[in-house]
């Protein structure tokens, strides 16, 4: 089981091979008393036999290039949405943040549970997520960047982006070189930890809103910093599980359309990691 509900669904289907991905006609029985090649001549059968085996492109099965391209496309959409959210924050900040939280939760559940891959819904999720990320990023920038600061690389948002990309690159390298091995036990531990942290995050959000505490439980003290470090580690471990889930789906011969679902799941984890890095930097700058 994967920590990300999208990858959890794909992992279950991967265990059944290509037929597990809802391939049309899979498992359909032939018409009784009629062989499927009755209408083919001997020469046609021989020509069919002599043809080379169909590759991933011909059969429209998933490839790594498909996942990379879809991930890049969704990433661009998130960035565009973030630019708009950043601009609208002064006037619609609270609406974008609270609305973004609610909509991403609803859309995320629908995408994960929907039996078919809905590309428009995945794109809509990326737009909403971008607006939310842009708004909250501007909020952090206004709260923790000095007004006279001109060096963009000293800004909290730029540092959070750099930290996120560094963690992503490090986890990808560690996974590809075998330094991190994703076993079933590793998956179970990450899944239970993510579920536990999700419950904690909800309680912490309510505590922060009701109690008017910027960072919720732990504040900017040692406990709060420890919570942020744990969350960043958990999001990083989830990336490793995501990488392994993508490899499993490719090996299982998933249909090409699943590249959208895999890209969506990867972007969700990446944004989560970014928000946790941003929160850690905010806590550190408050001390």
FENVEN-V317545 format. One record per residue. N is the residue number from 1. RES is the residue in three letters. PSI is psi in whole degrees, 0 to 359 (* if undefined). Layout:
# FENVEN-V317545
n:N res:RES psi:PSI
n:N res:RES psi:PSI
This chain:
# FENVEN-V317545
n:1 res:UNK psi:134
n:2 res:UNK psi:159
n:3 res:UNK psi:330
n:4 res:UNK psi:126
n:5 res:UNK psi:330
n:6 res:UNK psi:313
n:7 res:UNK psi:331
n:8 res:UNK psi:315
n:9 res:UNK psi:315
n:10 res:UNK psi:323
n:11 res:UNK psi:318
n:12 res:UNK psi:321
n:13 res:UNK psi:329
n:14 res:UNK psi:326
n:15 res:UNK psi:340
n:16 res:UNK psi:2
n:17 res:UNK psi:195
n:18 res:UNK psi:324
n:19 res:UNK psi:339
n:20 res:UNK psi:351
n:21 res:UNK psi:24
n:22 res:UNK psi:34
n:23 res:UNK psi:128
n:24 res:UNK psi:129
n:25 res:UNK psi:358
n:26 res:UNK psi:133
n:27 res:UNK psi:4
n:28 res:UNK psi:133
n:29 res:UNK psi:150
n:30 res:UNK psi:157
n:31 res:UNK psi:128
n:32 res:UNK psi:135
n:33 res:UNK psi:6
n:34 res:UNK psi:121
n:35 res:UNK psi:148
n:36 res:UNK psi:345
n:37 res:UNK psi:18
n:38 res:UNK psi:326
n:39 res:UNK psi:359
n:40 res:UNK psi:139
n:41 res:UNK psi:170
n:42 res:UNK psi:321
n:43 res:UNK psi:320
n:44 res:UNK psi:321
n:45 res:UNK psi:320
n:46 res:UNK psi:318
n:47 res:UNK psi:320
n:48 res:UNK psi:320
n:49 res:UNK psi:325
n:50 res:UNK psi:347
n:51 res:UNK psi:145
n:52 res:UNK psi:156
n:53 res:UNK psi:141
n:54 res:UNK psi:138
n:55 res:UNK psi:182
n:56 res:UNK psi:324
n:57 res:UNK psi:316
n:58 res:UNK psi:322
n:59 res:UNK psi:359
n:60 res:UNK psi:40
n:61 res:UNK psi:161
n:62 res:UNK psi:138
n:63 res:UNK psi:165
n:64 res:UNK psi:325
n:65 res:UNK psi:322
n:66 res:UNK psi:313
n:67 res:UNK psi:317
n:68 res:UNK psi:314
n:69 res:UNK psi:317
n:70 res:UNK psi:322
n:71 res:UNK psi:316
n:72 res:UNK psi:319
n:73 res:UNK psi:315
n:74 res:UNK psi:326
n:75 res:UNK psi:319
n:76 res:UNK psi:319
n:77 res:UNK psi:317
n:78 res:UNK psi:317
n:79 res:UNK psi:318
n:80 res:UNK psi:317
n:81 res:UNK psi:323
n:82 res:UNK psi:322
n:83 res:UNK psi:319
n:84 res:UNK psi:316
n:85 res:UNK psi:322
n:86 res:UNK psi:316
n:87 res:UNK psi:323
n:88 res:UNK psi:353
n:89 res:UNK psi:316
n:90 res:UNK psi:329
n:91 res:UNK psi:331
n:92 res:UNK psi:27
n:93 res:UNK psi:307
n:94 res:UNK psi:321
n:95 res:UNK psi:316
n:96 res:UNK psi:321
n:97 res:UNK psi:306
n:98 res:UNK psi:319
n:99 res:UNK psi:323
n:100 res:UNK psi:318
n:101 res:UNK psi:312
n:102 res:UNK psi:313
n:103 res:UNK psi:320
n:104 res:UNK psi:325
n:105 res:UNK psi:314
n:106 res:UNK psi:309
n:107 res:UNK psi:321
n:108 res:UNK psi:317
n:109 res:UNK psi:318
n:110 res:UNK psi:315
n:111 res:UNK psi:318
n:112 res:UNK psi:326
n:113 res:UNK psi:343
n:114 res:UNK psi:135
n:115 res:UNK psi:334
n:116 res:UNK psi:158
n:117 res:UNK psi:116
n:118 res:UNK psi:102
n:119 res:UNK psi:315
n:120 res:UNK psi:322
n:121 res:UNK psi:323
n:122 res:UNK psi:318
n:123 res:UNK psi:318
n:124 res:UNK psi:319
n:125 res:UNK psi:317
n:126 res:UNK psi:321
n:127 res:UNK psi:311
n:128 res:UNK psi:317
n:129 res:UNK psi:319
n:130 res:UNK psi:315
n:131 res:UNK psi:317
n:132 res:UNK psi:313
n:133 res:UNK psi:319
n:134 res:UNK psi:318
n:135 res:UNK psi:312
n:136 res:UNK psi:330
n:137 res:UNK psi:318
n:138 res:UNK psi:322
n:139 res:UNK psi:316
n:140 res:UNK psi:320
n:141 res:UNK psi:316
n:142 res:UNK psi:327
n:143 res:UNK psi:328
n:144 res:UNK psi:351
n:145 res:UNK psi:128
n:146 res:UNK psi:142
n:147 res:UNK psi:329
n:148 res:UNK psi:358
n:149 res:UNK psi:130
n:150 res:UNK psi:340
n:151 res:UNK psi:110
n:152 res:UNK psi:331
n:153 res:UNK psi:348
n:154 res:UNK psi:358
n:155 res:UNK psi:149
n:156 res:UNK psi:325
n:157 res:UNK psi:315
n:158 res:UNK psi:320
n:159 res:UNK psi:324
n:160 res:UNK psi:319
n:161 res:UNK psi:314
n:162 res:UNK psi:318
n:163 res:UNK psi:319
n:164 res:UNK psi:313
n:165 res:UNK psi:325
n:166 res:UNK psi:316
n:167 res:UNK psi:317
n:168 res:UNK psi:312
n:169 res:UNK psi:319
n:170 res:UNK psi:318
n:171 res:UNK psi:322
n:172 res:UNK psi:317
n:173 res:UNK psi:317
n:174 res:UNK psi:322
n:175 res:UNK psi:315
n:176 res:UNK psi:328
n:177 res:UNK psi:356
n:178 res:UNK psi:5
n:179 res:UNK psi:326
n:180 res:UNK psi:122
n:181 res:UNK psi:125
n:182 res:UNK psi:102
n:183 res:UNK psi:173
n:184 res:UNK psi:323
n:185 res:UNK psi:318
n:186 res:UNK psi:317
n:187 res:UNK psi:316
n:188 res:UNK psi:318
n:189 res:UNK psi:314
n:190 res:UNK psi:319
n:191 res:UNK psi:312
n:192 res:UNK psi:321
n:193 res:UNK psi:319
n:194 res:UNK psi:318
n:195 res:UNK psi:315
n:196 res:UNK psi:318
n:197 res:UNK psi:326
n:198 res:UNK psi:319
n:199 res:UNK psi:316
n:200 res:UNK psi:318
n:201 res:UNK psi:322
n:202 res:UNK psi:314
n:203 res:UNK psi:319
n:204 res:UNK psi:321
n:205 res:UNK psi:314
n:206 res:UNK psi:321
n:207 res:UNK psi:318
n:208 res:UNK psi:319
n:209 res:UNK psi:311
n:210 res:UNK psi:317
n:211 res:UNK psi:358
n:212 res:UNK psi:44
n:213 res:UNK psi:124
n:214 res:UNK psi:317
n:215 res:UNK psi:5
n:216 res:UNK psi:214
n:217 res:UNK psi:132
n:218 res:UNK psi:336
n:219 res:UNK psi:225
n:220 res:UNK psi:10
n:221 res:UNK psi:191
n:222 res:UNK psi:322
n:223 res:UNK psi:315
n:224 res:UNK psi:317
n:225 res:UNK psi:321
n:226 res:UNK psi:320
n:227 res:UNK psi:317
n:228 res:UNK psi:318
n:229 res:UNK psi:320
n:230 res:UNK psi:317
n:231 res:UNK psi:320
n:232 res:UNK psi:319
n:233 res:UNK psi:321
n:234 res:UNK psi:318
n:235 res:UNK psi:324
n:236 res:UNK psi:318
n:237 res:UNK psi:325
n:238 res:UNK psi:327
n:239 res:UNK psi:317
n:240 res:UNK psi:319
n:241 res:UNK psi:321
n:242 res:UNK psi:316
n:243 res:UNK psi:316
n:244 res:UNK psi:323
n:245 res:UNK psi:322
n:246 res:UNK psi:314
n:247 res:UNK psi:319
n:248 res:UNK psi:317
n:249 res:UNK psi:321
n:250 res:UNK psi:315
n:251 res:UNK psi:327
n:252 res:UNK psi:353
n:253 res:UNK psi:38
n:254 res:UNK psi:149
n:255 res:UNK psi:154
n:256 res:UNK psi:328
n:257 res:UNK psi:339
n:258 res:UNK psi:350
n:259 res:UNK psi:327
n:260 res:UNK psi:318
n:261 res:UNK psi:319
n:262 res:UNK psi:318
n:263 res:UNK psi:319
n:264 res:UNK psi:313
n:265 res:UNK psi:320
n:266 res:UNK psi:319
n:267 res:UNK psi:321
n:268 res:UNK psi:314
n:269 res:UNK psi:320
n:270 res:UNK psi:319
n:271 res:UNK psi:320
n:272 res:UNK psi:313
n:273 res:UNK psi:315
n:274 res:UNK psi:315
n:275 res:UNK psi:324
n:276 res:UNK psi:321
n:277 res:UNK psi:318
n:278 res:UNK psi:318
n:279 res:UNK psi:320
n:280 res:UNK psi:315
n:281 res:UNK psi:322
n:282 res:UNK psi:318
n:283 res:UNK psi:316
n:284 res:UNK psi:322
n:285 res:UNK psi:345
n:286 res:UNK psi:347
n:287 res:UNK psi:*
